[in-house]
Each structure stands twice: as C-alpha cells, then as structure tokens.
Amino acid sequence: MSNPTMPTAEKIPVAPSPWTLKAEIYLFAWYMPGNKPLPSFAYAPLESTSAVVTGSKSVGGLGSVQIIRYSESPVGPYDEMLVCPGSFEYEVKEQGKKVTKRNTRVSRIYVSQKHTCYNGRLTWNIPKHLARFEFTSPTPGSTKVRVFPHDTTGDVLEASASSKAFFTATYSPVSYLPYFPFSTSVGKYMGIDFNLVQPPLPAGKGSLGELPGTGKWCKLLPIEYTKKACVGWFDLRQQEKGADVKVADGESEQEEVAGAYSPFENWWPGIRRWNMGLKMEEATIEFGGEIYWDAN
C-alpha cells in the first residue's frame, strides 16, 4: 500500500507494501539525553528545510545506527545506513482532542539505489537519499564501512557522491562469544516501543526522480530477526591519518587521507569511540502494517 497522497512516478515503479527482506545487519545503540539539541546533521539537507520534519521535539531515549546489506528485497539488493536519534513528540487527534505522543523516528538514511529510495519515501515516509557505500575488511573478520552521500555536495539534483564520508565505522566481532538468536520483537517484553512514526516529507529534485514528497504521517513497526547474531565492537573514529610522509624541511608529518563530514571525532556528540553492538547474519526484515493520518 503506498502513501495515498502521492502519485506513481513514471521512471521508478512502485513496489507495494508489505516487504520481506533478507540481509546482514550491523547495529549499535546509545542513550540520547533529552535536554540536548540534536546536531544539525541529524537531518539531511532537504528534510532540514521542512518545518513539519524538524518541528517535532526531540526527547532523547535510545538512539541507534544500523548498517544493512540487503541481499534480497522487492527492489533488488542494496546497502543502507540509517540513524534513529531517540524519540520525538508529535500530536494526534483522539476523540476530537489533540494528544501528545512520542515514538522513535528515522531522521536520516542513505541507500545505494534509486528503487528503494523512491519506494521507502513514498510508502513509509522514510527520508532516504542516495549514497555510495564502501566496504573493506582491515583485519580478518572485521568490516569497515564508509558512506559517501549524494546530498552533501551542494547539488540539489543529488547527482553524484561526495568525496567526504558522512559516516565511518569498523566492526570487529568478539570471537570467543557464540552465536545466538535475536529479534527486535523482544522490545515489547522490555517496555520498548519500536514503532516508527515518520512525518510527511518534502519533495526533492533528484536527478533520477527518486525523491518524492508525501502528505500524511505514517506509523509502522519493522521487525528484524535472525538465528545468527553475534556481539562485537564498533570503532567510530571518523578522522583517518595516513603514513608518515617527508616534507621539504625533512621533518615528518601525518598526511590527511580522508576528512569527515561530522565535526565530532566519534561522529555523534558525546558518544564514545568504542561501542558494543550486534551483527545479525542471515537476518529477515519485515515491513508492513503502516497506518496513515493527515498532517493537520
């Protein structure tokens, strides 16, 4: 089911809800204090211009980042990086009265192909934008990811990737711990509400027609589960240094190999360099059951 306020794009076909996907997931979480404002890069440039998107009050709580490598989906394989910076307040009408509620939200997200970008925005108000993903393995068993967005170059058409990484992380497993089953559905037994509530999105001028806008709010509950989860460490240091190089006066200095988009050493303000998280191998992700309501 697509967001009822939006037309179908000619270039990119609609892949209707529900979706069932197969993937490899890397995730870590941290506590977000409710008394501190979000950094400016919590939103993509397009969404940061929308009063509806940015007008909701951030109230902190459990923040998380996920790197997901989809091997199967209704729109084919793709890579994804998403940011959920805690919960947000929003108003709904119940029995004729305005009621303030709070839920988690994906505030910024990057994907590697246009079909999921278009459909994620259209159907679930997920504010997807394109990016180039780079995966390497610095040491045996580790995985390093770097994300190079299309929307940070200043080009409103978002036609090509930036040379500066928005996010860098290296995951290293704790080798002596066994695999175990894991599902995000355990949240309901722990008093954690994993429902996403996403505000309507502004339309962009993406060169591939991948940035539709929407007109209604959307609530959905993604479920992730696997029989093969393992614990590991995420290194979030963003700045990278190269090997020593000689300069004209014969002294040694460090060559800067790659800068970082974030002004914070460990990407997010207040977060530690090393964070424990999970890798979910051979995981299944289910999207569907969305509920819409008017923005007014």
C-alpha positions in Angstrom: 0.0 0.0 0.0 1.5 3.4 -1.0 1.0 6.7 0.8 -2.4 7.7 -0.5 -1.5 11.4 -1.2 1.3 10.6 -3.7 1.1 9.8 -7.5 3.1 7.0 -9.0 6.4 8.0 -10.6 6.9 7.2 -14.3 10.6 6.3 -14.1 10.6 4.2 -10.9 8.0 1.5 -10.4 6.1 1.2 -7.2 6.9 -1.9 -5.1 3.9 -2.0 -2.7 3.9 -2.9 0.9 4.4 -5.3 2.6 8.1 -6.1 2.1 10.1 -9.1 3.4 13.8 -8.7 3.0 17.0 -10.8 3.7 20.0 -9.0 5.0 23.1 -8.8 7.1 22.7 -6.1 9.8 25.2 -4.2 11.9 23.8 -2.1 14.7 24.7 -0.3 17.8 22.8 1.9 20.2 23.4 4.6 22.8 21.5 6.7 25.2 20.3 10.1 24.0 19.8 12.8 26.7 16.5 14.6 26.2 17.9 18.0 27.3 20.4 18.4 24.5 19.6 19.6 20.9 20.3 17.3 18.0 23.3 18.1 15.8 22.5 19.8 12.6 23.4 16.6 10.6 20.7 14.6 12.3 18.6 15.6 9.2 19.5 15.6 5.5 19.7 19.0 3.8 16.3 18.5 2.1 14.4 17.4 5.2 16.1 20.1 7.3 14.1 22.7 5.3 10.8 21.2 6.4 9.1 22.7 9.4 7.0 19.5 9.8 10.1 17.3 9.9 12.2 19.5 12.2 9.3 20.9 14.2 8.8 17.8 16.4 10.5 18.0 19.8 13.4 15.6 20.3 13.0 13.9 23.7 16.0 11.6 23.8 16.0 8.0 24.7 17.5 5.1 22.8 19.5 6.2 19.8 20.7 3.8 17.2 22.6 3.4 13.9 22.2 0.4 11.5 24.2 -0.6 8.5 22.3 -3.1 6.5 23.3 -5.1 3.4 20.2 -6.4 1.7 20.7 -9.5 -0.4 17.0 -9.9 -1.2 14.2 -7.3 -1.4 11.3 -6.5 -3.7 13.5 -3.9 -5.4 16.7 -6.0 -5.5 19.9 -5.9 -3.4 21.1 -2.7 -1.9 23.1 -1.2 1.1 21.6 1.1 3.7 22.7 3.3 6.6 20.1 4.7 9.0 20.1 7.0 12.0 17.4 6.9 14.7 18.3 9.6 17.2 15.9 8.7 20.0 12.2 9.6 20.3 10.2 12.6 19.1 7.0 14.1 20.3 4.1 14.6 17.9 0.4 15.3 18.2 -2.6 13.2 17.0 -6.3 13.7 17.4 -8.1 11.1 19.6 -11.8 11.5 20.2 -11.7 15.1 19.0 -8.8 16.1 21.2 -5.1 16.7 20.5 -2.9 14.2 22.3 0.9 14.4 22.5 2.7 11.1 21.9 6.3 10.1 21.4 8.0 7.4 19.2 11.3 6.6 17.6 12.0 8.1 14.1 14.5 7.5 11.3 15.8 11.1 10.9 18.4 10.4 8.3 19.1 7.4 6.0 21.2 6.6 2.9 20.7 3.8 0.4 22.7 2.6 -2.6 20.0 2.5 -5.3 17.1 4.6 -6.6 14.3 2.0 -6.4 14.4 1.6 -2.6 15.0 5.4 -2.2 11.8 6.2 -4.1 9.6 3.5 -2.5 10.9 4.0 1.0 9.9 7.7 0.9 6.6 7.1 -0.9 5.3 4.3 1.2 6.7 4.9 4.7 8.0 8.5 4.8 11.5 7.1 5.3 13.7 10.1 4.3 16.0 8.1 2.0 18.8 9.6 -0.1 21.4 8.1 -2.4 24.9 7.4 -1.3 28.0 5.4 -2.4 28.9 2.7 0.1 32.5 1.4 0.6 33.1 -1.9 2.5 36.5 -3.3 3.3 38.0 -5.7 5.8 41.0 -4.2 7.6 41.6 -7.3 9.7 40.3 -10.9 9.4 36.7 -11.0 10.5 36.3 -7.2 10.7 34.1 -5.0 8.4 34.7 -1.3 7.7 32.0 0.9 6.1 32.2 4.4 4.7 29.2 6.2 3.4 29.5 9.0 0.8 26.2 10.8 0.3 24.8 12.4 -2.9 23.1 15.2 -0.9 26.1 16.9 0.8 27.8 18.3 -2.3 25.5 21.3 -2.6 23.9 20.0 -5.8 20.1 20.0 -5.4 19.9 17.3 -8.1 22.0 14.9 -5.8 23.5 13.5 -9.0 26.9 12.2 -7.6 28.5 11.2 -4.4 30.6 13.4 -2.2 34.3 12.8 -1.7 33.9 13.2 2.0 32.4 10.4 4.1 29.3 11.2 6.2 30.0 8.2 8.4 32.8 5.7 9.0 32.8 2.7 11.3 34.7 -0.5 11.8 33.0 -3.6 13.3 35.1 -6.3 15.0 33.4 -9.4 16.4 34.1 -10.7 19.9 35.4 -14.1 18.6 35.0 -16.1 21.9 31.3 -15.5 22.2 28.8 -17.9 20.5 26.0 -17.0 18.0 22.5 -16.6 19.5 19.0 -15.9 18.2 17.8 -12.3 18.3 14.6 -10.4 17.4 13.6 -6.8 17.8 10.2 -8.1 18.8 11.6 -8.6 22.3 11.2 -4.9 22.8 7.5 -5.3 23.7 8.5 -7.5 26.6 11.0 -4.9 27.8 8.7 -1.9 27.6 10.4 -0.6 24.5 8.2 0.7 21.7 10.0 0.1 18.3 7.2 1.6 16.3 8.4 4.3 13.9 6.3 7.4 13.4 7.5 9.4 10.4 6.4 12.9 9.4 5.5 13.7 5.8 8.4 14.5 3.5 9.2 17.4 1.2 9.8 16.5 -2.4 13.3 16.9 -3.8 14.8 17.5 -7.3 16.7 14.2 -7.5 18.2 13.6 -11.0 16.7 10.1 -11.1 13.2 11.1 -9.8 14.0 9.3 -6.6 12.9 11.9 -4.1 9.0 12.1 -3.9 7.3 14.1 -1.2 4.4 12.9 0.9 1.4 14.5 2.6 0.5 12.3 5.6 2.1 10.9 8.7 3.0 7.2 8.8 3.3 4.7 11.6 4.9 1.3 11.1 6.6 -1.5 13.0 9.7 -3.0 11.3 10.7 -6.4 12.6 14.2 -7.8 12.4 15.2 -11.3 13.4 17.9 -13.9 13.0 19.2 -17.2 14.4 22.8 -15.9 14.0 23.5 -12.8 16.0 26.9 -12.1 17.5 28.4 -9.4 19.7 31.2 -7.0 18.5 32.8 -3.6 18.9 32.2 -0.6 16.7 35.1 1.8 16.2 33.6 5.2 15.4 36.7 7.3 15.0 36.0 9.5 11.9 39.3 11.1 11.0 41.9 8.9 9.4 45.6 9.5 9.2 48.0 8.2 6.6 51.5 7.0 6.9 54.3 9.4 7.8 55.5 11.5 4.8 58.5 13.7 4.4 58.1 17.4 3.8 60.5 19.9 2.4 62.4 20.6 5.6 63.0 16.9 6.2 60.6 16.7 9.2 57.9 14.0 9.3 54.2 14.8 9.4 50.9 12.9 9.1 49.2 13.1 5.7 45.4 13.5 5.9 43.9 10.7 3.9 40.2 11.3 4.4 38.3 14.1 6.2 35.0 13.6 7.9 31.6 15.2 7.4 30.9 15.4 11.1 32.8 17.9 13.2 32.9 15.4 16.1 35.8 13.0 16.5 33.5 10.0 17.1 30.7 11.1 14.7 28.0 12.0 17.2 28.3 14.5 20.1 29.0 12.8 23.4 29.4 9.3 22.0 32.4 7.1 22.8 34.9 5.9 20.2 34.2 2.2 21.0 30.6 1.0 21.2 29.3 -2.6 21.7 26.7 -3.7 19.2 25.4 -6.6 17.2 25.9 -8.2 13.8 22.9 -10.2 12.6 23.7 -12.7 9.9 21.1 -14.3 7.6 18.5 -11.9 9.0 14.9 -11.3 7.9 13.3 -7.9 8.0 9.6 -7.3 7.6 8.0 -4.0 6.7 4.2 -3.5 6.6 1.1 -2.7 8.5 1.5 1.0 8.0 -1.1 3.5 9.3 -1.5 7.0 7.8 -3.1 10.2 9.1 -3.4 13.8 8.0 -0.6 16.2 8.7 -3.1 18.7 10.1 
